[in-house]
Amino acid sequence: MRNGFSLLTTSQAAGLLEVHESSVKRWTNDGALRLTKTKGGHRRISLAHLIEFARAERPDAALLLISPYEAELTRAALAARERNDFGPLADLILILCDRASPSYLIKAMRYLESACGVPVSRSLDLGMAEALRRIGAEWAEGRRTVAQEHRFTQKVMDALHGLRHPEPDLVPASAPLAVVGVAESCYHEIGAMCVRLALEAAGWQVCYLGSDVPFDEFAGIQAELRARLVAVSFVAPMGNADAMRCLNALEGRYRGDKPYYVALGGGGLAPENLALGRRPFLEAKVWKSTESLQTWAKARVPARAPGRPRPDPG
C-alpha cells in the first residue's frame, strides 16, 4: 500500500483516533479492534480495520468527517507527521477539490493539526503549495481546462476563508494591525489569503486588500490605519524587479512617525539578490513560508489584554 502505512502501531492508531494508546490496547484485548502481531510480538493494526472499527464504534471520530476519503486522510496525516512528506496531502487536496465541497478541505487541515500536531500554516506551505504546482502543470500541459483550474482555485479560497480564526474581529485592544494584499497586476489571492490566515492565527488584526493593489496605495492605507506591518504577495512570473519597485514606492511615502515592517513573499523572489538593507522600515524581509512568518508575528503580539469587539479595519 502507498506510503508504507498499511499496518499501524498502537501509538499511530491512537493518534489517528485521538485517544490514549491504552484505549487502543484495551480494544484489541477485547477483540473489538482486530490486530496482527509481528514476529517480535508487537501489535499491528491494519489501516482498513482501524477505519472499519471507527465507523462501527467511534462514529464521532474526526477521522470520519471526510468520508469516504478516510484512508487518504490517514496516510496524509502520518506521512506529514512522521516523514515531513506532504506529497500525500497534495494528493488529498486534489481529490477533495475535484470531488467534494470546500468543507472537506477545511476538516482535513484541522484534522492534521488536532490529531498529528501539523500546523495549518505548514500544511498550506507544503501540501497546498505542491497541489497548486501540480494544478499549474496540468493546465500548462492541457490536462486541465481554465474552468477546472478556476474551480480548484475558488474551492481553495472558500476553504481558506473557513480556516480563518472563528472570531477574527474579537481581538485584544493591543493587537497589532497588518495590511495584506496582492501586488499590482497580480490577480491570484491564495498566497495573500494564507498570510492573512497565519497573521490572524498569530493574534493580529488584518486589513485585507485583495488582488492588484498599487504599491503606493499600500503605503496610503498603512499611514491611514497606522499599521505595524505591510505584507505584499507576488505571483509568478513577478520577481525581484517588481519587489524593488514595491520597496521604492513604499519608501517614497514612508513616515517615520508611523513605522512599520515590510513582508514580501512569492516563489519568484530571490531574497539574496534584493537590496533589503538601508531602508527606513523597521525591517524588510522576504518570507519563504507562512509558518515562519506566523512564528515571527506571534513574537510581536503584546501580552494579552481583555478582548473587545473591534470594527473591521478593512
SEMI-859760 format. One line per 10 residues: number of its first residue (from 1); their letters; for each residue x, y, z of C-alpha. Coordinates in nm, 2 decimals. Layout:
NUM	a	X:Y:Z ~ ...
This chain:
1	mrngfslltt	0.00:0.00:0.00 ~ 0.12:0.35:-0.08 ~ 0.34:0.54:0.17 ~ 0.40:0.22:0.38 ~ 0.12:0.28:0.63 ~ -0.08:-0.04:0.57 ~ 0.00:-0.16:0.92 ~ -0.01:0.08:1.22 ~ 0.14:0.07:1.56 ~ -0.10:0.11:1.86
11	sqaagllevh	0.05:0.46:1.91 ~ -0.02:0.55:1.55 ~ -0.38:0.41:1.57 ~ -0.44:0.61:1.89 ~ -0.32:0.93:1.74 ~ -0.54:0.89:1.44 ~ -0.84:0.83:1.66 ~ -0.73:1.10:1.90 ~ -0.75:0.87:2.21 ~ -0.49:0.74:2.46
21	essvkrwtnd	-0.29:0.44:2.35 ~ -0.42:0.24:2.64 ~ -0.77:0.26:2.49 ~ -0.64:0.10:2.16 ~ -0.47:-0.18:2.35 ~ -0.79:-0.24:2.55 ~ -1.00:-0.26:2.23 ~ -0.75:-0.51:2.08 ~ -0.75:-0.72:2.40 ~ -1.13:-0.72:2.39
31	galrltktkg	-1.14:-0.83:2.03 ~ -1.33:-0.52:1.92 ~ -1.03:-0.40:1.71 ~ -0.86:-0.67:1.51 ~ -0.48:-0.69:1.51 ~ -0.19:-0.89:1.39 ~ 0.14:-0.94:1.56 ~ 0.50:-0.91:1.43 ~ 0.75:-1.19:1.48 ~ 0.87:-1.00:1.78
41	ghrrislahl	0.52:-1.00:1.93 ~ 0.44:-0.63:1.86 ~ 0.08:-0.54:1.79 ~ -0.01:-0.41:1.45 ~ -0.34:-0.28:1.32 ~ -0.43:-0.26:0.96 ~ -0.55:0.08:0.83 ~ -0.86:-0.08:0.68 ~ -0.95:-0.24:1.02 ~ -0.90:0.08:1.20
51	iefaraerpd	-1.14:0.27:0.97 ~ -1.39:-0.02:0.99 ~ -1.37:-0.01:1.37 ~ -1.41:0.37:1.38 ~ -1.72:0.35:1.16 ~ -1.88:0.09:1.39 ~ -1.76:0.20:1.74 ~ -1.64:0.56:1.71 ~ -1.88:0.73:1.46 ~ -1.80:1.08:1.60
61	aalllispye	-1.43:1.04:1.53 ~ -1.28:1.33:1.34 ~ -1.11:1.08:1.11 ~ -1.45:1.00:0.96 ~ -1.55:1.36:0.88 ~ -1.44:1.34:0.52 ~ -1.58:1.00:0.44 ~ -1.52:0.82:0.21 ~ -1.17:0.95:0.20 ~ -1.06:0.84:0.54
71	aeltraalaa	-0.78:0.62:0.41 ~ -0.63:0.91:0.21 ~ -0.66:1.14:0.51 ~ -0.48:0.90:0.75 ~ -0.19:0.84:0.50 ~ -0.16:1.21:0.45 ~ -0.16:1.27:0.83 ~ 0.10:1.00:0.90 ~ 0.33:1.10:0.62 ~ 0.33:1.46:0.72
81	rerndfgpla	0.38:1.39:1.09 ~ 0.64:1.11:1.07 ~ 0.83:1.18:0.75 ~ 0.76:1.55:0.68 ~ 0.63:1.43:0.35 ~ 0.34:1.64:0.22 ~ 0.30:1.47:-0.12 ~ 0.01:1.26:0.01 ~ -0.16:1.57:0.14 ~ -0.12:1.73:-0.20
91	dlililcdra	-0.28:1.41:-0.35 ~ -0.57:1.45:-0.10 ~ -0.62:1.82:-0.17 ~ -0.65:1.75:-0.54 ~ -0.91:1.47:-0.48 ~ -1.11:1.69:-0.24 ~ -1.11:2.00:-0.47 ~ -1.22:1.78:-0.76 ~ -1.48:1.57:-0.59 ~ -1.60:1.73:-0.26
101	spsylikamr	-1.71:2.06:-0.10 ~ -1.46:2.31:0.05 ~ -1.57:2.20:0.39 ~ -1.39:1.87:0.34 ~ -1.06:2.05:0.29 ~ -1.12:2.26:0.60 ~ -1.18:1.94:0.80 ~ -0.88:1.77:0.66 ~ -0.65:2.06:0.75 ~ -0.80:2.09:1.10
111	ylesacgvpv	-0.76:1.71:1.15 ~ -0.39:1.72:1.07 ~ -0.35:1.99:1.33 ~ -0.55:1.83:1.60 ~ -0.45:1.46:1.55 ~ -0.09:1.50:1.43 ~ 0.02:1.84:1.55 ~ 0.08:1.97:1.20 ~ 0.00:2.34:1.19 ~ -0.24:2.46:0.93
121	srsldlgmae	0.03:2.70:0.81 ~ 0.27:2.41:0.74 ~ 0.00:2.22:0.55 ~ -0.05:2.53:0.34 ~ 0.32:2.59:0.28 ~ 0.40:2.23:0.18 ~ 0.08:2.04:0.09 ~ -0.12:2.32:-0.07 ~ 0.18:2.47:-0.25 ~ 0.25:2.13:-0.41
131	alrrigaewa	-0.11:2.09:-0.51 ~ -0.11:2.43:-0.67 ~ 0.22:2.35:-0.86 ~ 0.06:2.03:-0.99 ~ -0.26:2.22:-1.10 ~ -0.04:2.47:-1.28 ~ 0.15:2.19:-1.46 ~ -0.17:2.02:-1.56 ~ -0.31:2.34:-1.70 ~ 0.01:2.41:-1.89
141	egrrtvaqeh	0.01:2.06:-2.04 ~ -0.35:2.08:-2.14 ~ -0.47:1.82:-1.90 ~ -0.69:2.07:-1.71 ~ -0.91:2.34:-1.86 ~ -0.92:2.70:-1.75 ~ -1.26:2.64:-1.59 ~ -1.12:2.34:-1.40 ~ -0.83:2.54:-1.28 ~ -1.06:2.82:-1.17
151	rftqkvmdal	-1.29:2.58:-0.99 ~ -0.99:2.44:-0.80 ~ -0.88:2.80:-0.70 ~ -1.22:2.90:-0.58 ~ -1.26:2.59:-0.37 ~ -0.93:2.66:-0.21 ~ -1.02:3.02:-0.14 ~ -1.35:2.91:0.01 ~ -1.16:2.67:0.24 ~ -0.91:2.94:0.34
161	hglrhpepdl	-1.20:3.17:0.45 ~ -1.33:2.87:0.65 ~ -0.99:2.82:0.81 ~ -0.97:3.17:0.94 ~ -0.99:3.23:1.32 ~ -1.35:3.17:1.42 ~ -1.38:3.52:1.56 ~ -1.12:3.73:1.38 ~ -1.29:4.06:1.49 ~ -1.27:3.97:1.86
171	vpasaplavv	-0.91:4.07:1.93 ~ -0.72:4.23:2.23 ~ -0.73:4.60:2.23 ~ -0.35:4.60:2.19 ~ -0.34:4.37:1.89 ~ -0.11:4.50:1.61 ~ -0.26:4.56:1.26 ~ -0.13:4.43:0.93 ~ -0.21:4.54:0.58 ~ -0.21:4.24:0.34
181	gvaescyhei	-0.27:4.23:-0.03 ~ -0.15:4.11:-0.37 ~ 0.09:4.31:-0.58 ~ -0.03:4.53:-0.86 ~ -0.11:4.34:-1.19 ~ -0.15:4.01:-0.99 ~ -0.49:3.85:-0.96 ~ -0.42:3.53:-0.77 ~ -0.50:3.57:-0.40 ~ -0.42:3.23:-0.25
191	gamcvrlale	-0.08:3.33:-0.12 ~ -0.21:3.65:0.03 ~ -0.50:3.47:0.19 ~ -0.26:3.22:0.35 ~ -0.07:3.52:0.50 ~ -0.40:3.66:0.63 ~ -0.49:3.34:0.79 ~ -0.15:3.30:0.95 ~ -0.14:3.65:1.09 ~ -0.49:3.63:1.23
201	aagwqvcylg	-0.40:3.30:1.40 ~ -0.10:3.48:1.55 ~ -0.32:3.73:1.71 ~ -0.31:4.02:1.46 ~ -0.58:4.22:1.30 ~ -0.57:4.22:0.92 ~ -0.68:4.48:0.68 ~ -0.71:4.26:0.36 ~ -0.69:4.45:0.03 ~ -0.73:4.16:-0.22
211	sdvpfdefag	-0.56:4.15:-0.56 ~ -0.40:4.41:-0.79 ~ -0.31:4.67:-0.53 ~ -0.09:4.96:-0.65 ~ 0.22:4.97:-0.44 ~ 0.19:5.33:-0.33 ~ -0.17:5.26:-0.20 ~ -0.03:5.00:0.04 ~ 0.16:5.29:0.19 ~ -0.15:5.51:0.20
221	iqaelrarlv	-0.36:5.26:0.39 ~ -0.07:5.19:0.63 ~ -0.05:5.56:0.71 ~ -0.42:5.59:0.75 ~ -0.45:5.29:0.99 ~ -0.11:5.32:1.15 ~ -0.05:4.95:1.06 ~ 0.26:4.78:1.20 ~ 0.31:4.55:0.90 ~ 0.26:4.57:0.52
231	avsfvapmgn	0.26:4.23:0.36 ~ 0.27:4.21:-0.02 ~ 0.22:3.88:-0.22 ~ 0.38:3.85:-0.56 ~ 0.27:3.59:-0.81 ~ 0.50:3.43:-1.07 ~ 0.64:3.55:-1.31 ~ 0.68:3.86:-1.09 ~ 1.02:3.87:-0.93 ~ 1.29:4.08:-0.78
241	adamrclnal	1.25:4.38:-1.01 ~ 0.88:4.40:-0.91 ~ 0.98:4.37:-0.54 ~ 1.22:4.66:-0.59 ~ 0.95:4.87:-0.74 ~ 0.73:4.79:-0.44 ~ 1.00:4.88:-0.19 ~ 1.09:5.20:-0.36 ~ 0.72:5.31:-0.37 ~ 0.68:5.23:0.00
251	egryrgdkpy	1.00:5.41:0.09 ~ 0.89:5.72:-0.11 ~ 0.58:5.76:0.12 ~ 0.73:5.63:0.44 ~ 0.66:5.83:0.75 ~ 0.90:5.80:1.05 ~ 0.62:5.87:1.30 ~ 0.43:5.57:1.17 ~ 0.69:5.30:1.15 ~ 0.62:4.95:1.01
261	yvalggggla	0.77:4.62:0.89 ~ 0.75:4.50:0.53 ~ 0.70:4.14:0.44 ~ 0.73:4.02:0.08 ~ 0.65:3.68:-0.05 ~ 0.63:3.48:-0.37 ~ 0.80:3.20:-0.54 ~ 0.97:3.42:-0.80 ~ 1.15:3.63:-0.53 ~ 1.52:3.57:-0.46
271	penlalgrrp	1.60:3.75:-0.13 ~ 1.97:3.70:-0.17 ~ 1.97:3.93:-0.47 ~ 1.74:4.20:-0.32 ~ 1.87:4.52:-0.17 ~ 1.66:4.50:0.15 ~ 1.90:4.68:0.38 ~ 1.95:5.06:0.43 ~ 1.58:5.12:0.41 ~ 1.38:5.33:0.66
281	fleakvwkst	1.14:5.05:0.76 ~ 1.17:4.87:1.09 ~ 1.27:4.57:0.88 ~ 1.20:4.45:0.53 ~ 1.22:4.07:0.46 ~ 1.12:3.81:0.21 ~ 0.94:3.53:0.38 ~ 0.96:3.18:0.22 ~ 0.68:3.03:0.43 ~ 0.37:3.14:0.61
291	eslqtwakar	0.46:2.92:0.91 ~ 0.79:3.12:0.97 ~ 0.60:3.45:0.93 ~ 0.34:3.33:1.17 ~ 0.61:3.25:1.43 ~ 0.76:3.59:1.38 ~ 0.42:3.76:1.41 ~ 0.33:3.58:1.74 ~ 0.65:3.71:1.90 ~ 0.54:4.06:1.83
301	vparapgrpr	0.20:4.05:1.98 ~ 0.19:4.23:2.32 ~ 0.08:4.05:2.63 ~ -0.29:3.97:2.61 ~ -0.53:4.23:2.74 ~ -0.91:4.17:2.78 ~ -1.06:4.13:2.43 ~ -1.33:4.35:2.29 ~ -1.50:4.36:1.95 ~ -1.33:4.59:1.71
311	pdpg	-1.46:4.72:1.38 ~ -1.33:4.56:1.07 ~ -1.03:4.77:0.96 ~ -1.09:4.68:0.60
